[in-house]
């Protein structure tokens, strides 16, 4: 290929400013380049909440966005993941205390399927029954929050700390807690994907299922 052809191909590439969703005030979160706008769709951008809010104290929260729309010089994104850094989570662990985690898959009120992973840290070592009670409480509160909220509202409650505060308030009545965080929230399926899965799922007729005596 001649140098002129290579140069022409490079000139055809266009830079796109990547913008966060509206709930994050369309903040600029990066740039990407492509010679075909269609190639920009589906790309993911990872940043921190601190970078978006210009607040270094929020750098322990990582946010991942996926490009789902492209304009003439801008790429628009949807939120797909909220995650605390490993270093930050490790800093919360204390010897002689309990770390209690839960993994909850829920549907929001507008039918987004989301996995939420809350984590609670106690002041001292809790026994098995106390840990189970706190874990069950975390699961119940997350499920209730999802039933009552849209996807955007649920993301807001996680990012702004309201969901972890609700878990803390309830969990500390079971056993003294030092801290509660949502260590991860991940978008698993959009409403149209959930609906498609439901349409293609096969219901098993219990009468046709043989059981061993």
C-alpha positions as CSV (number, residue, x, y, z in Angstrom):
1,X,0.0,0.0,0.0
2,X,1.4,3.4,-0.9
3,X,2.1,6.1,1.7
4,X,-0.6,8.3,0.2
5,X,-3.2,5.5,0.7
6,X,-2.2,5.0,4.3
7,X,-2.3,8.7,4.9
8,X,-5.8,8.9,3.3
9,X,-7.1,6.1,5.6
10,X,-5.7,7.9,8.6
11,X,-7.4,11.1,7.6
12,X,-10.7,9.3,7.3
13,X,-10.6,8.4,11.0
14,X,-12.8,10.6,13.2
15,X,-12.5,11.3,16.9
16,X,-15.6,11.1,19.0
17,X,-16.0,12.6,22.5
18,X,-17.5,10.0,24.7
19,X,-20.2,11.3,27.1
20,X,-21.7,9.8,30.2
21,X,-25.5,9.3,30.4
22,X,-27.7,12.2,31.3
23,X,-27.9,11.2,35.0
24,X,-24.1,11.8,35.1
25,X,-24.6,15.3,33.5
26,X,-23.3,14.2,30.1
27,X,-19.8,14.5,31.5
28,X,-16.9,13.9,29.1
29,X,-15.4,10.5,30.0
30,X,-13.0,9.9,27.2
31,X,-12.4,9.9,23.4
32,X,-12.4,7.2,20.8
33,X,-11.6,7.0,17.2
34,X,-12.9,5.1,14.2
35,X,-13.2,5.3,10.4
36,X,-16.8,4.0,10.5
37,X,-19.3,5.2,13.1
38,X,-20.8,1.7,13.3
39,X,-17.5,0.5,14.8
40,X,-17.9,2.8,17.8
41,X,-21.1,1.1,19.0
42,X,-20.6,-1.4,21.9
43,X,-17.2,0.0,23.0
44,X,-16.8,0.3,26.7
45,X,-15.2,3.1,28.7
46,X,-14.1,2.8,32.3
47,X,-13.6,5.8,34.5
48,X,-14.1,6.8,38.2
49,X,-16.8,8.6,40.0
50,X,-14.1,10.9,41.2
51,X,-13.2,11.9,37.6
52,X,-16.8,12.6,36.8
53,X,-17.4,14.7,39.9
54,X,-13.9,16.2,40.0
55,X,-13.6,14.8,43.6
56,X,-10.6,12.7,44.4
57,X,-12.3,11.2,47.4
58,X,-14.6,9.3,45.0
59,X,-11.8,7.6,43.0
60,X,-12.4,4.3,44.8
61,X,-15.6,3.9,42.7
62,X,-15.1,2.6,39.2
63,X,-17.9,3.2,36.6
64,X,-18.2,1.4,33.3
65,X,-20.2,2.7,30.3
66,X,-21.1,1.2,27.0
67,X,-21.5,3.3,23.8
68,X,-25.1,2.9,22.5
69,X,-25.5,6.0,20.2
70,X,-23.2,7.9,18.0
71,X,-23.5,11.5,16.6
72,X,-21.3,13.5,14.3
73,X,-18.6,14.0,16.8
74,X,-19.9,12.6,20.0
75,X,-20.6,9.1,21.3
76,X,-23.3,8.6,23.9
77,X,-23.3,5.8,26.5
78,X,-25.4,3.8,28.9
79,X,-24.3,2.8,32.4
80,X,-23.4,-0.9,32.8
81,X,-21.3,-1.3,36.0
82,X,-20.5,0.3,39.3
83,X,-17.6,-1.3,41.3
84,X,-15.5,-0.4,44.2
85,X,-11.7,-0.9,43.8
86,X,-10.1,-3.9,45.4
87,X,-7.7,-1.7,47.4
88,X,-10.6,0.2,48.9
89,X,-12.4,-3.0,49.9
90,X,-9.2,-4.5,51.4
91,X,-8.8,-1.3,53.5
92,X,-12.2,-1.9,55.1
93,X,-11.3,-5.4,56.4
94,X,-10.4,-5.6,60.1
95,X,-9.0,-8.5,62.1
96,X,-11.5,-10.0,64.5
97,X,-14.5,-8.7,62.6
98,X,-16.8,-10.3,60.0
99,X,-17.2,-9.5,56.3
100,X,-20.6,-10.4,55.0
101,X,-21.4,-10.4,51.3
102,X,-24.5,-11.2,49.2
103,X,-25.2,-11.6,45.5
104,X,-28.7,-10.6,44.5
105,X,-30.1,-10.7,41.0
106,X,-33.2,-8.5,40.7
107,X,-35.6,-6.9,38.1
108,X,-36.2,-3.2,38.5
109,X,-39.7,-1.7,38.1
110,X,-38.9,-1.0,34.4
111,X,-37.7,-4.6,33.8
112,X,-33.9,-4.2,33.8
113,X,-32.1,-7.2,35.2
114,X,-29.4,-6.2,37.6
115,X,-27.0,-8.0,39.9
116,X,-26.2,-6.2,43.1
117,X,-23.5,-7.2,45.5
118,X,-23.7,-5.6,49.0
119,X,-21.1,-6.1,51.6
120,X,-21.3,-5.4,55.4
121,X,-18.4,-5.1,57.9
122,X,-19.1,-5.7,61.5
123,X,-17.3,-4.1,64.5
124,X,-16.5,-7.5,66.0
125,X,-16.7,-11.2,64.9
126,X,-20.4,-12.1,64.4
127,X,-21.6,-15.7,64.8
128,X,-23.1,-17.7,62.0
129,X,-26.7,-17.0,62.8
130,X,-26.0,-13.2,63.0
131,X,-24.2,-13.3,59.7
132,X,-27.1,-15.1,58.0
133,X,-29.6,-12.7,59.4
134,X,-27.6,-9.7,58.1
135,X,-27.2,-11.4,54.7
136,X,-30.9,-12.1,54.5
137,X,-31.6,-8.5,55.4
138,X,-29.3,-7.2,52.7
139,X,-31.0,-9.4,50.1
140,X,-34.5,-8.3,51.2
141,X,-33.7,-4.6,51.1
142,X,-32.1,-4.9,47.7
143,X,-35.1,-6.8,46.3
144,X,-37.5,-4.2,47.7
145,X,-35.4,-1.3,46.4
146,X,-35.4,-2.9,42.9
147,X,-39.2,-3.5,42.9
148,X,-39.8,0.2,43.8
149,X,-37.3,1.8,41.5
150,X,-36.5,2.2,37.9
151,X,-33.0,1.2,36.7
152,X,-31.8,4.8,36.7
153,X,-33.3,5.4,40.2
154,X,-31.6,2.2,41.5
155,X,-28.2,3.3,40.1
156,X,-28.8,6.7,41.8
157,X,-29.4,5.0,45.1
158,X,-26.2,3.0,44.8
159,X,-24.0,5.8,43.6
160,X,-25.3,8.3,46.1
161,X,-25.0,5.8,49.0
162,X,-28.7,5.6,49.9
163,X,-29.0,1.9,49.4
164,X,-26.0,1.1,51.6
165,X,-27.3,3.5,54.3
166,X,-30.7,1.7,54.3
167,X,-28.9,-1.7,54.7
168,X,-26.7,-0.3,57.5
169,X,-29.7,1.1,59.4
170,X,-31.5,-2.2,59.4
171,X,-28.5,-4.4,59.7
172,X,-27.1,-2.7,62.8
173,X,-30.2,-3.8,64.8
174,X,-29.0,-7.4,64.3
175,X,-25.3,-6.8,65.1
176,X,-23.1,-3.7,65.4
177,X,-21.9,-2.8,61.9
178,X,-18.9,-0.6,61.1
179,X,-19.7,-0.1,57.4
180,X,-21.9,-1.2,54.5
181,X,-21.1,-0.7,50.9
182,X,-22.5,-1.8,47.5
183,X,-19.3,-3.4,46.1
184,X,-20.7,-4.0,42.7
185,X,-23.8,-3.3,40.6
186,X,-23.9,-4.8,37.1
187,X,-26.5,-4.5,34.3
188,X,-27.2,-8.0,33.1
189,X,-30.1,-7.5,30.7
190,X,-32.2,-4.7,29.3
191,X,-36.0,-4.9,29.1
192,X,-36.1,-6.1,25.5
193,X,-33.5,-8.8,26.3
194,X,-35.5,-9.9,29.4
195,X,-38.7,-10.1,27.3
196,X,-36.9,-12.1,24.6
197,X,-35.6,-14.6,27.2
198,X,-39.0,-15.1,28.6
199,X,-40.5,-15.7,25.1
200,X,-37.9,-18.3,24.3
201,X,-37.9,-20.1,27.6
202,X,-39.7,-23.4,27.7
203,X,-42.1,-24.2,30.5
204,X,-41.8,-27.7,31.8
205,X,-45.0,-29.5,32.5
206,X,-44.6,-31.1,35.9
207,X,-46.9,-33.9,34.9
208,X,-44.4,-35.0,32.2
209,X,-41.5,-35.0,34.5
210,X,-40.6,-38.5,35.8
211,X,-39.3,-38.8,39.3
212,X,-37.3,-41.6,40.7
213,X,-39.1,-43.7,43.4
